[in-house]
Amino acid sequence: MIDKWIIEFDKGLRTLLAPALSSRPHPDKGLEEGELTDAQKQHALGLMRVNHCGEVCAQALYQGQALTARDPVAREALKEAAHEEVEHLAWTEQRIRELGGRTSVLNPLWYGGSLAIGVAAGLLGDRWNLGFLEETEHQVGAHLDSHLQSLPEADAKSRAIVTQMRDDELKHADMAHALGAARLPLPLRQGMKLSSKLMTAASYRV
């Protein structure tokens, strides 16, 4: 058990401090940098910082859920989703650098909160654990759709990254549903949306 927690602690440090790596090609590979005004570049940067922050939260959330999942199949599903979220971290991190910015200074705060939520979700049982995964991914997919509507048309690189991320998130939601995810109560779903809005507003700027 001690070894398990040491491994999980190491994962957290890597998420927050080490550059993420992607086993898949970056979705924007080969695309030319678009001509953006300063305002457009800052807006794209803010959106990609929000997306990176969301992926940090996802790492912590799925880490906590996998720690407390009872069903080995559910645990492996959470680990698979977490692996693809690492790739999303790498893509957004690189794009933020290309746009001349930095990741959110609030990432450690969001990580800690998301880890606690993930552990709590897992303790409720596997159906609710998977339900939390499914609802999270549906909300993230809708969130990324809104970013595609907001990103500058000329920013093909950011748009390619966000599109692939959205497709991956919806695939995770379908996977959770197929494994028997329970539908979360409406107040909980609304609370998740509210917390997401707060994170988005803060991370867009800092």
N, CA and C of each residue as an Amber inpcrd file, in Angstrom:
protein
   618
   0.8250000  -1.2020000   0.0000000   0.0000000   0.0000000   0.0000000
   0.8640000   1.2590000   0.0000000   1.9650000   1.2200000   0.7900000
   2.8640000   2.3740000   0.8320000   3.4690000   2.6220000  -0.5410000
   3.9000000   1.5230000  -1.2020000   4.4730000   1.6580000  -2.5430000
   3.4600000   2.2640000  -3.5090000   2.2010000   1.8530000  -3.3720000
   1.1420000   2.3580000  -4.2560000   0.9820000   3.8620000  -4.1000000
   0.9860000   4.3350000  -2.8490000   0.8130000   5.7650000  -2.6160000
   2.0430000   6.5650000  -3.0590000   3.2280000   5.9590000  -2.9360000
   4.4440000   6.6250000  -3.4280000   4.3660000   6.8080000  -4.9370000
   3.8850000   5.7610000  -5.6330000   3.7450000   5.8360000  -7.0910000
   2.7500000   6.9300000  -7.4690000   1.6310000   6.9880000  -6.7410000
   0.6190000   7.9950000  -7.0480000   1.1300000   9.3960000  -6.7500000
   1.9250000   9.5480000  -5.6780000   2.5130000  10.8470000  -5.3560000
   3.4700000  11.2820000  -6.4610000   4.2280000  10.3100000  -6.9740000
   5.1480000  10.6080000  -8.0780000   4.3780000  11.0510000  -9.3160000
   3.2230000  10.4190000  -9.5810000   2.3970000  10.8270000 -10.7220000
   1.9620000  12.2790000 -10.5770000   1.5860000  12.6560000  -9.3660000
   1.1650000  14.0240000  -9.1300000   2.2800000  15.0170000  -9.3880000
   3.4760000  14.7130000  -8.9060000   4.6130000  15.6020000  -9.1350000
   4.9180000  15.7310000 -10.6250000   4.8370000  14.6050000 -11.3360000
   5.1090000  14.6400000 -12.7720000   4.0640000  15.4840000 -13.5090000
   2.8090000  15.3520000 -13.1040000   1.7440000  16.1240000 -13.7450000
   1.9700000  17.6200000 -13.5720000   2.3880000  18.0260000 -12.3710000
   2.5080000  19.4480000 -12.0630000   3.8590000  20.0530000 -12.4540000
   4.9200000  19.2230000 -12.4700000   6.2570000  19.7880000 -12.6190000
   7.0280000  19.3350000 -13.8530000   6.7090000  18.1760000 -14.3920000
   7.4830000  17.6450000 -15.5170000   6.7480000  17.8600000 -16.8350000
   7.4880000  18.0790000 -17.9240000   6.8330000  18.1990000 -19.2300000
   6.1140000  16.9090000 -19.5990000   4.8860000  17.0290000 -20.0770000
   4.1220000  15.8480000 -20.4820000   4.5900000  15.3650000 -21.8530000
   4.4620000  14.0640000 -22.0870000   4.8720000  13.4670000 -23.3540000
   3.6800000  12.7880000 -24.0100000   3.6360000  12.8190000 -25.3360000
   2.5440000  12.2090000 -26.0890000   3.0680000  11.0680000 -26.9340000
   2.3830000   9.9190000 -26.8630000   2.7630000   8.7790000 -27.7030000
   2.1680000   8.8990000 -29.1020000   1.1560000   9.7530000 -29.2580000
   0.5530000  10.0130000 -30.5620000   1.1190000  11.3040000 -31.1390000
   1.1250000  11.4420000 -32.4630000   1.5480000  12.7230000 -33.0500000
   0.6280000  13.8490000 -32.5850000   1.1770000  15.0270000 -32.3840000
   0.3500000  16.1680000 -32.0150000  -0.6250000  16.4690000 -33.1540000
  -1.8820000  16.7230000 -32.8420000  -2.8990000  16.9390000 -33.8950000
  -2.5770000  18.1010000 -34.8310000  -1.7940000  19.0700000 -34.3540000
  -1.4820000  20.2360000 -35.1790000  -0.1770000  20.0770000 -35.9560000
   0.3900000  18.8640000 -35.9180000   1.6550000  18.6440000 -36.6200000
   1.4860000  18.9320000 -38.1130000   2.3960000  19.7230000 -38.6600000
   2.3660000  20.0400000 -40.0820000   1.5130000  21.2430000 -40.4440000
   0.7400000  21.7590000 -39.4990000  -0.0970000  22.9280000 -39.7740000
   0.7040000  24.2110000 -39.5970000   0.4500000  25.1670000 -40.4690000
   1.1430000  26.4390000 -40.3990000   0.5450000  27.3220000 -39.3080000
   1.4000000  28.1400000 -38.7160000   0.9350000  29.1080000 -37.7250000
   0.1310000  30.1860000 -38.4350000  -1.0920000  30.4370000 -37.9620000
  -1.9360000  31.4460000 -38.5910000  -1.5290000  32.8600000 -38.2050000
  -1.9730000  33.8100000 -38.9860000  -1.7160000  35.2130000 -38.6790000
  -2.7950000  35.6990000 -37.7180000  -2.3860000  35.9480000 -36.4820000
  -3.3020000  36.3670000 -35.4370000  -2.9420000  37.7600000 -34.9370000
  -3.9540000  38.5380000 -34.6320000  -3.7000000  39.8240000 -33.9810000
  -3.2610000  39.5500000 -32.5410000  -2.7400000  40.5620000 -31.8700000
  -2.3370000  40.3850000 -30.4740000  -3.5230000  39.9590000 -29.6130000
  -4.6790000  40.5520000 -29.8610000  -5.8730000  40.2180000 -29.0840000
  -6.2990000  38.7720000 -29.3310000  -6.2450000  38.3380000 -30.5910000
  -6.6100000  36.9600000 -30.9150000  -5.6410000  35.9710000 -30.2800000
  -4.3560000  36.3140000 -30.3050000  -3.3560000  35.4240000 -29.7220000
  -3.5690000  35.2970000 -28.2160000  -3.8560000  36.4090000 -27.5530000
  -4.0930000  36.3630000 -26.1120000  -5.3480000  35.5680000 -25.7740000
  -6.3630000  35.6910000 -26.6220000  -7.5930000  34.9290000 -26.3860000
  -7.3420000  33.4340000 -26.5710000  -6.6430000  33.0670000 -27.6420000
  -6.3160000  31.6570000 -27.8720000  -5.4590000  31.1170000 -26.7360000
  -4.5200000  31.9270000 -26.2700000  -3.6680000  31.5270000 -25.1600000
  -4.4930000  31.2680000 -23.9070000  -5.4310000  32.1650000 -23.6130000
  -6.2790000  31.9820000 -22.4420000  -7.0890000  30.7000000 -22.5190000
  -7.6450000  30.4200000 -23.6910000  -8.4410000  29.2040000 -23.8630000
  -7.5850000  27.9470000 -23.7230000  -6.3980000  27.9790000 -24.2940000
  -5.5390000  26.7970000 -24.2020000  -5.0120000  26.6140000 -22.7800000
  -4.8320000  27.7090000 -22.0470000  -4.4420000  27.5820000 -20.6410000
  -5.5740000  26.9310000 -19.8400000  -6.8040000  27.3230000 -20.1330000
  -7.9590000  26.6890000 -19.4850000  -7.9850000  25.1990000 -19.8020000
  -7.7460000  24.8460000 -21.0580000  -7.7740000  23.4390000 -21.4570000
  -6.6690000  22.6400000 -20.7790000  -5.4920000  23.2490000 -20.6620000
  -4.3910000  22.5750000 -19.9630000  -4.7590000  22.3540000 -18.4980000
  -5.3380000  23.3640000 -17.8890000  -5.7620000  23.2520000 -16.4970000
  -6.7970000  22.1390000 -16.3420000  -7.7240000  22.0450000 -17.2990000
  -8.7170000  20.9830000 -17.2670000  -8.0890000  19.6050000 -17.3290000
  -7.0060000  19.4810000 -18.0940000  -6.3240000  18.1940000 -18.1970000
  -5.5750000  17.8590000 -16.9130000  -5.0350000  18.8790000 -16.2410000
  -4.4260000  18.6550000 -14.9320000  -5.4790000  18.1190000 -13.9650000
  -6.6550000  18.7430000 -13.9830000  -7.7620000  18.2790000 -13.1330000
  -8.1520000  16.8460000 -13.4730000  -8.1890000  16.5370000 -14.7680000
  -8.5630000  15.1920000 -15.1960000  -7.5730000  14.1590000 -14.6890000
  -6.2730000  14.4800000 -14.7430000  -5.2680000  13.5560000 -14.2260000
  -5.5200000  13.2420000 -12.7570000  -5.7620000  14.2950000 -11.9710000
  -5.9900000  14.1020000 -10.5410000  -7.2970000  13.3580000 -10.2800000
  -8.3240000  13.7210000 -11.0260000  -9.6360000  13.1000000 -10.8520000
  -9.5720000  11.5960000 -11.1190000  -9.0090000  11.2220000 -12.2710000
  -8.9570000   9.8040000 -12.6320000  -7.9780000   9.0370000 -11.7480000
  -6.9520000   9.7170000 -11.2890000  -6.0190000   9.0960000 -10.3510000
  -6.7450000   8.7370000  -9.0550000  -7.5210000   9.6760000  -8.5320000
  -8.2770000   9.4150000  -7.3210000  -9.3310000   8.3510000  -7.5160000
 -10.0120000   8.3860000  -8.6560000 -11.0430000   7.3880000  -8.9360000
 -10.4470000   5.9870000  -9.0650000  -9.3080000   5.8840000  -9.7370000
  -8.6760000   4.5690000  -9.9090000  -8.1900000   4.0100000  -8.5730000
  -7.7570000   4.8830000  -7.6790000  -7.2830000   4.4400000  -6.3680000
  -8.3790000   3.7540000  -5.5660000  -9.6130000   4.2350000  -5.7090000
 -10.7070000   3.7180000  -4.8830000 -11.6920000   2.8420000  -5.6590000
 -11.4520000   2.6240000  -6.9580000 -12.3330000   1.7470000  -7.7440000
 -12.1980000   0.3090000  -7.2610000 -13.3130000  -0.3960000  -7.1960000
 -13.3190000  -1.7780000  -6.7410000 -13.1880000  -2.7700000  -7.8990000
 -13.8500000  -2.4750000  -8.9960000 -13.8660000  -3.3680000 -10.1510000
 -12.5930000  -3.1800000 -10.9830000 -11.8180000  -4.2470000 -11.2180000
 -10.5950000  -4.1150000 -12.0260000 -10.8640000  -3.5580000 -13.4220000
 -12.0050000  -3.9000000 -14.0190000 -12.3300000  -3.3810000 -15.3530000
 -12.5240000  -1.8630000 -15.3110000 -13.2520000  -1.3970000 -14.2960000
 -13.4540000   0.0440000 -14.1380000 -12.1260000   0.7430000 -13.8770000
 -11.2810000   0.1180000 -13.0660000  -9.9790000   0.7150000 -12.7530000
  -9.1300000   0.8640000 -14.0110000  -9.1290000  -0.1680000 -14.8560000
  -8.3430000  -0.0940000 -16.0860000  -8.9170000   0.9430000 -17.0550000
 -10.2400000   1.0810000 -17.0700000 -10.8630000   2.0850000 -17.9280000
 -10.4360000   3.4840000 -17.5070000 -10.3700000   3.7160000 -16.2070000
  -9.9450000   5.0130000 -15.6920000  -8.4700000   5.2710000 -16.0160000
  -7.6600000   4.2340000 -15.9180000  -6.2420000   4.3960000 -16.2400000
  -6.0480000   4.6910000 -17.7290000  -6.8580000   4.0440000 -18.5750000
  -6.7670000   4.2900000 -20.0160000  -7.1500000   5.7310000 -20.3420000
  -8.2260000   6.2070000 -19.7110000  -8.6370000   7.5940000 -19.9250000
  -7.5540000   8.5470000 -19.4520000  -6.9470000   8.2510000 -18.3020000
  -5.8960000   9.1100000 -17.7650000  -4.6950000   9.1750000 -18.7050000
  -4.3790000   8.0450000 -19.3600000  -3.2440000   8.0300000 -20.2870000
  -3.4710000   9.0000000 -21.4370000  -4.6680000   9.0130000 -21.9920000
  -4.9410000   9.9310000 -23.0970000  -4.9740000  11.3730000 -22.6100000
  -5.3580000  11.5860000 -21.3480000  -5.3410000  12.9480000 -20.8180000
  -3.9020000  13.4620000 -20.7020000  -2.9390000  12.5600000 -20.4770000
  -1.5310000  12.9770000 -20.4610000  -1.1340000  13.5170000 -21.8260000
  -1.6150000  12.8610000 -22.8720000  -1.3300000  13.3520000 -24.2210000
  -1.9390000  14.7360000 -24.4240000  -3.1360000  14.9280000 -23.9120000
  -3.7630000  16.2460000 -24.0130000  -2.9360000  17.2950000 -23.2710000
  -2.3720000  16.9000000 -22.1350000  -1.4930000  17.8130000 -21.4000000
  -0.3180000  18.2470000 -22.2740000   0.2870000  17.2720000 -22.9450000
   1.4430000  17.5700000 -23.7960000   1.0620000  18.5040000 -24.9360000
  -0.0790000  18.2440000 -25.5670000  -0.5020000  19.0650000 -26.7070000
  -0.7770000  20.5100000 -26.2790000  -1.5340000  20.6680000 -25.2030000
  -1.8980000  22.0230000 -24.7670000  -0.6890000  22.7640000 -24.2150000
   0.1760000  22.0430000 -23.5220000   1.3760000  22.6640000 -22.9680000
   2.2560000  23.2330000 -24.0780000   2.4570000  22.4520000 -25.1270000
   3.2770000  22.9330000 -26.2360000   2.6200000  24.1220000 -26.9350000
   1.3080000  24.0520000 -27.1150000   0.6110000  25.1450000 -27.7980000
   0.6750000  26.4310000 -26.9870000   0.6050000  26.3160000 -25.6790000
   0.7280000  27.4940000 -24.8150000   2.0950000  28.1460000 -25.0020000
   3.1260000  27.3250000 -25.0670000   4.4780000  27.8620000 -25.2920000
   4.5720000  28.5500000 -26.6480000   3.9820000  27.9230000 -27.6670000
   4.0350000  28.5140000 -29.0100000   3.3370000  29.8700000 -29.0590000
   2.3050000  30.0270000 -28.2350000   1.5660000  31.2900000 -28.2000000
   2.2290000  32.3200000 -27.2880000   3.3410000  31.9320000 -26.6820000
   4.1150000  32.8720000 -25.8700000   3.6400000  33.0070000 -24.4370000
   2.9500000  31.9830000 -23.9280000   2.4130000  32.0870000 -22.5730000
   2.9400000  31.0090000 -21.6440000   2.2860000  30.8630000 -20.5040000
   2.6410000  29.8760000 -19.4890000   1.3640000  29.2020000 -18.9850000
   1.5490000  28.0830000 -18.3310000   0.4080000  27.3710000 -17.7630000
  -0.0750000  28.0920000 -16.5020000  -1.2460000  27.7130000 -16.0120000
  -1.8660000  28.4050000 -14.8830000  -1.0860000  28.1830000 -13.5820000
  -0.9070000  29.2580000 -12.8180000  -0.2470000  29.1500000 -11.5190000
  -1.1630000  28.4720000 -10.4950000  -2.4330000  28.3180000 -10.8470000
  -3.4080000  27.7080000  -9.9330000  -3.4900000  26.1910000 -10.0740000
  -2.6790000  25.6140000 -10.9510000  -2.7670000  24.1760000 -11.2080000
  -2.6300000  23.3060000  -9.9530000  -1.7060000  23.6070000  -9.0210000
  -1.6300000  22.7770000  -7.8070000  -2.9270000  22.7810000  -6.9970000
  -3.5840000  23.9310000  -6.9410000  -4.8530000  24.0290000  -6.2160000
  -5.9210000  23.1490000  -6.8620000  -6.0550000  23.2560000  -8.1980000
  -7.0570000  22.4580000  -8.9000000  -6.7340000  20.9740000  -8.8010000
  -5.4520000  20.6440000  -8.8410000  -5.0490000  19.2340000  -8.7660000
  -5.4830000  18.6240000  -7.4340000  -5.1820000  19.3100000  -6.3410000
  -5.5280000  18.7930000  -5.0260000  -7.0230000  18.6000000  -4.8550000
  -7.8040000  19.5840000  -5.3000000  -9.2550000  19.4760000  -5.1850000
  -9.8170000  18.3580000  -6.0230000  -9.3050000  18.1970000  -7.2370000
  -9.7990000  17.1550000  -8.1370000  -9.4330000  15.7630000  -7.6340000
  -8.2550000  15.6290000  -7.0360000  -7.8550000  14.3410000  -6.4820000
  -8.8070000  13.9200000  -5.3630000  -9.1630000  14.8620000  -4.4940000
 -10.0820000  14.5660000  -3.3980000 -11.4630000  14.1580000  -3.9290000
 -11.9230000  14.8570000  -4.9710000 -13.2160000  14.5200000  -5.5710000
 -13.1730000  13.1280000  -6.1890000 -12.0690000  12.8010000  -6.8490000
 -11.9350000  11.4890000  -7.4680000 -11.9540000  10.3610000  -6.4500000
 -11.2440000  10.5570000  -5.3430000 -11.2410000   9.5460000  -4.2820000
 -12.6520000   9.3550000  -3.7380000 -13.3620000  10.4750000  -3.5050000
 -14.7260000  10.4010000  -2.9800000 -15.6610000   9.6940000  -3.9570000
 -15.5170000   9.9770000  -5.2520000 -16.3640000   9.3410000  -6.2610000
 -16.1600000   7.8360000  -6.2700000 -14.9110000   7.4060000  -6.1430000
 -14.6290000   5.9810000  -6.1360000 -15.1940000   5.2750000  -4.9240000
 -15.1950000   5.9620000  -3.7920000 -15.7130000   5.3610000  -2.5610000
 -17.2210000   5.1340000  -2.6180000 -17.9100000   5.8480000  -3.5040000
 -19.3550000   5.6810000  -3.6350000 -19.7380000   4.3780000  -4.3300000
 -18.7720000   3.7510000  -4.9970000 -19.0510000   2.5130000  -5.7270000
 -18.7850000   2.6860000  -7.2090000 -18.5800000   1.5850000  -7.9000000
 -18.1190000   1.6360000  -9.2860000 -19.1340000   2.2630000 -10.2490000
 -20.4210000   1.9970000 -10.0640000 -21.4120000   2.5790000 -10.9760000
 -21.4160000   4.1090000 -10.8680000 -21.3290000   4.6250000  -9.6480000
 -21.2890000   6.0760000  -9.4700000 -19.9450000   6.6420000  -9.8990000
 -18.8950000   5.8630000  -9.6820000 -17.5680000   6.2680000 -10.1240000
 -17.5510000   6.4600000 -11.6420000 -18.0820000   5.4690000 -12.3480000
 -18.1590000   5.5600000 -13.8040000 -19.1370000   6.6410000 -14.2400000
 -20.2010000   6.8330000 -13.4660000 -21.1500000   7.9030000 -13.7770000
 -20.4970000   9.2630000 -13.6940000 -19.6310000   9.4260000 -12.7220000
 -18.9030000  10.6840000 -12.5920000 -17.9770000  10.8900000 -13.7870000
 -17.3340000   9.8050000 -14.2340000 -16.4730000   9.8870000 -15.4190000
 -17.2980000  10.2690000 -16.6490000 -18.4400000   9.6160000 -16.8310000
 -19.2570000   9.8930000 -18.0080000 -19.7400000  11.3430000 -18.0180000
 -20.2430000  11.8130000 -16.9020000 -20.7540000  13.1860000 -16.8440000
 -19.6370000  14.2030000 -17.0270000 -18.5000000  13.9420000 -16.4130000
 -17.3530000  14.8440000 -16.5740000 -16.9790000  14.9760000 -18.0380000
 -16.9020000  13.8490000 -18.7430000 -16.4710000  13.8760000 -20.1380000
 -17.5100000  14.5490000 -21.0340000 -18.7990000  14.3570000 -20.7350000
 -19.8210000  15.0460000 -21.5180000 -19.7150000  16.5590000 -21.3250000
 -19.4880000  16.9850000 -20.0990000 -19.3650000  18.4150000 -19.8370000
 -18.1000000  18.9890000 -20.4750000 -17.0150000  18.2280000 -20.4320000
 -15.7770000  18.6850000 -21.0650000 -15.9570000  18.7680000 -22.5810000
 -16.6630000  17.7940000 -23.1590000 -16.9160000  17.8270000 -24.6000000
 -17.6870000  19.0640000 -25.0070000 -18.7080000  19.4210000 -24.2280000
 -19.4840000  20.6290000 -24.5130000 -18.6230000  21.8720000 -24.3370000
 -17.7850000  21.8470000 -23.3330000 -16.8650000  22.9540000 -23.0680000
 -15.9090000  23.1620000 -24.2480000 -15.3760000  22.0580000 -24.7720000
 -14.4560000  22.1560000 -25.9090000 -15.1780000  22.5880000 -27.1790000
 -16.4240000  22.1860000 -27.3450000 -17.2100000  22.6740000 -28.4800000
 -17.3430000  24.1930000 -28.4280000 -17.5500000  24.7350000 -27.2320000
 -17.6600000  26.1910000 -27.1020000 -16.3380000  26.8740000 -27.4410000
 -15.2280000  26.2120000 -27.1430000 -13.9210000  26.7700000 -27.4960000
 -13.7210000  26.7740000 -29.0120000 -14.2020000  25.7450000 -29.6780000
 -14.0820000  25.7060000 -31.1350000 -14.8660000  26.8410000 -31.7850000
 -15.9600000  27.2320000 -31.1550000 -16.7410000  28.3570000 -31.6680000
 -16.0620000  29.6900000 -31.3780000 -15.2330000  29.7220000 -30.3300000
 -14.6230000  30.9750000 -29.8880000 -13.2160000  31.2060000 -30.4300000
 -12.4960000  30.1340000 -30.7100000 -11.1220000  30.2870000 -31.2070000
 -11.1070000  31.0020000 -32.5520000 -10.1020000  31.8350000 -32.8010000
  -9.9980000  32.5000000 -34.1060000  -9.9410000  31.4930000 -35.2460000
 -10.6310000  31.7770000 -36.3300000 -10.6300000  30.8750000 -37.4820000
  -9.2230000  30.6460000 -38.0110000  -8.3630000  31.6560000 -37.8980000
  -7.0080000  31.5430000 -38.4310000  -6.1090000  30.6550000 -37.5800000
  -6.5470000  30.3360000 -36.3680000  -5.7180000  29.5300000 -35.4710000
  -6.0050000  28.0470000 -35.6960000  -5.5450000  27.5440000 -36.8310000
  -5.7990000  26.1470000 -37.1880000  -5.1150000  25.1790000 -36.2350000
  -3.9740000  25.5570000 -35.6860000  -3.2370000  24.6650000 -34.7930000
  -4.0150000  24.4060000 -33.5020000  -4.4910000  25.4690000 -32.8670000
  -5.2630000  25.2910000 -31.6390000  -6.5570000  24.5400000 -31.9210000
  -7.1900000  24.8440000 -33.0410000  -8.4620000  24.2070000 -33.3820000
  -8.2800000  22.6990000 -33.6130000  -7.1650000  22.3060000 -34.2190000
  -6.9100000  20.8770000 -34.4470000  -6.7190000  20.1390000 -33.1210000
  -6.0290000  20.7710000 -32.1940000  -5.7950000  20.1670000 -30.8840000
  -7.1120000  20.0090000 -30.1290000  -7.9010000  21.0630000 -30.0910000
  -9.1570000  21.0360000 -29.3460000 -10.1300000  20.0210000 -29.9550000
 -10.1450000  19.9220000 -31.2670000 -11.0280000  18.9550000 -31.9300000
 -10.6920000  17.5320000 -31.5300000  -9.4110000  17.1840000 -31.5450000
  -9.0130000  15.8250000 -31.1680000  -9.2820000  15.5590000 -29.6940000
  -9.0470000  16.5570000 -28.8630000  -9.3420000  16.4050000 -27.4410000
 -10.8250000  16.1250000 -27.2260000 -11.6730000  16.8760000 -27.9040000
 -13.1210000  16.6680000 -27.7620000 -13.5120000  15.2570000 -28.1680000
 -12.9650000  14.7840000 -29.2780000 -13.3010000  13.4350000 -29.7440000
 -12.8670000  12.3830000 -28.7270000 -11.7010000  12.5760000 -28.1260000
 -11.2230000  11.6330000 -27.1150000 -12.1100000  11.6460000 -25.8810000
 -12.5160000  12.8430000 -25.4430000 -13.3450000  12.9440000 -24.2410000
 -14.6840000  12.2360000 -24.4370000 -15.2940000  12.4050000 -25.5980000
 -16.5730000  11.7560000 -25.8500000 -16.4170000  10.2410000 -25.9310000
 -15.2710000   9.7860000 -26.4080000 -14.9910000   8.3450000 -26.4330000
 -14.9020000   7.7990000 -25.0090000 -14.3010000   8.5770000 -24.1140000
 -14.2190000   8.1620000 -22.7020000 -15.6150000   8.0750000 -22.0900000
 -16.4730000   9.0380000 -22.4290000 -17.8460000   9.0200000 -21.9080000
 -18.5910000   7.7780000 -22.3850000 -18.4330000   7.4400000 -23.6580000
 -19.0880000   6.2450000 -24.2050000 -18.5770000   4.9800000 -23.5240000
 -17.2850000   4.9550000 -23.2340000 -16.6910000   3.7980000 -22.5670000
 -17.2920000   3.6190000 -21.1740000 -17.4040000   4.7180000 -20.4220000
 -17.9740000   4.6520000 -19.0770000 -19.4310000   4.1910000 -19.1270000
 -20.1710000   4.7020000 -20.1080000 -21.5810000   4.3160000 -20.2480000
 -21.7050000   2.8180000 -20.5340000 -20.8410000   2.3280000 -21.4010000
 -20.8920000   0.9040000 -21.7640000 -20.5540000  -0.0020000 -20.5820000
 -19.7880000   0.5190000 -19.6280000 -19.3960000  -0.2710000 -18.4620000
 -20.4210000  -0.1920000 -17.3370000 -21.5410000   0.5200000 -17.5750000
 -22.6110000   0.5360000 -16.5880000 -22.6590000   1.7570000 -15.7050000
 -22.2320000   2.8960000 -16.2170000 -22.2350000   4.1220000 -15.4250000
 -23.6490000   4.5080000 -15.0030000 -23.7900000   4.9700000 -13.7600000
 -25.0700000   5.4800000 -13.2570000 -25.1910000   6.9570000 -13.6250000
 -26.4220000   7.4140000 -13.9070000 -26.6350000   8.8260000 -14.2090000
 -26.6390000   9.6230000 -12.9120000 -25.8290000  10.6550000 -12.8550000
 -25.7160000  11.4480000 -11.6370000 -26.9680000  12.2930000 -11.4190000
 -27.3310000  12.5590000 -10.1630000 -28.4760000  13.4310000  -9.8770000
 -28.2500000  14.8370000 -10.4380000 -29.3440000  15.5070000 -10.8020000
 -29.2730000  16.8320000 -11.4110000 -28.5100000  17.8380000 -10.5540000
 -28.7430000  17.9330000  -9.2380000 -27.9910000  18.9190000  -8.4420000
 -26.4820000  18.7150000  -8.5190000 -26.0460000  17.4590000  -8.5640000
 -24.6110000  17.1850000  -8.6640000 -24.0830000  17.6010000 -10.0290000
 -24.8370000  17.3230000 -11.0870000 -24.4020000  17.7220000 -12.4270000
 -24.3010000  19.2480000 -12.5200000 -25.2560000  19.9520000 -11.9210000
 -25.2200000  21.4100000 -11.9370000 -24.0490000  21.9450000 -11.1160000
 -23.7620000  21.2840000  -9.9940000 -22.6150000  21.6910000  -9.1910000
 -21.3050000  21.5210000  -9.9350000 -21.2060000  20.4540000 -10.7180000
 -20.0040000  20.2360000 -11.5220000 -19.8400000  21.3420000 -12.5610000
 -20.9590000  21.7650000 -13.1710000 -20.9030000  22.8430000 -14.1590000
 -20.4590000  24.1450000 -13.5210000 -20.9500000  24.4240000 -12.3230000
 -20.5900000  25.6600000 -11.6280000 -19.1070000  25.6800000 -11.2860000
 -18.5980000  24.5710000 -10.7630000 -17.1730000  24.5140000 -10.4160000
 -16.3060000  24.6510000 -11.6590000 -16.7720000  24.0980000 -12.7830000
 -16.0370000  24.2180000 -14.0340000 -15.9710000  25.6730000 -14.5010000
 -17.0760000  26.3910000 -14.3430000 -17.1080000  27.8010000 -14.7360000
 -16.1400000  28.6280000 -13.8940000 -16.0710000  28.3270000 -12.5980000
 -15.1570000  29.0530000 -11.7150000 -13.7050000  28.7900000 -12.1080000
 -13.3890000  27.5210000 -12.3870000 -12.0350000  27.1740000 -12.8040000
 -11.6780000  27.8490000 -14.1160000 -12.6300000  27.8630000 -15.0460000
 -12.3860000  28.4690000 -16.3540000 -12.0990000  29.9650000 -16.2290000
 -12.9130000  30.6620000 -15.4320000 -12.7520000  32.1100000 -15.2830000
 -11.4020000  32.4630000 -14.6870000 -10.9570000  31.6600000 -13.6960000
  -9.6850000  31.9560000 -13.0390000  -8.5000000  31.5970000 -13.9270000
  -8.5340000  30.4170000 -14.5420000  -7.3930000  29.9330000 -15.3130000
  -7.1900000  30.6780000 -16.6190000  -8.2610000  31.2520000 -17.1610000
  -8.1370000  32.0210000 -18.4020000  -7.1380000  33.1760000 -18.2270000
  -7.0940000  33.7330000 -17.0280000  -6.2590000  34.9120000 -16.7850000
  -4.9340000  34.5710000 -16.1170000  -4.9470000  33.5920000 -15.2140000
  -3.7350000  33.2970000 -14.4710000  -3.3900000  31.8090000 -14.5080000
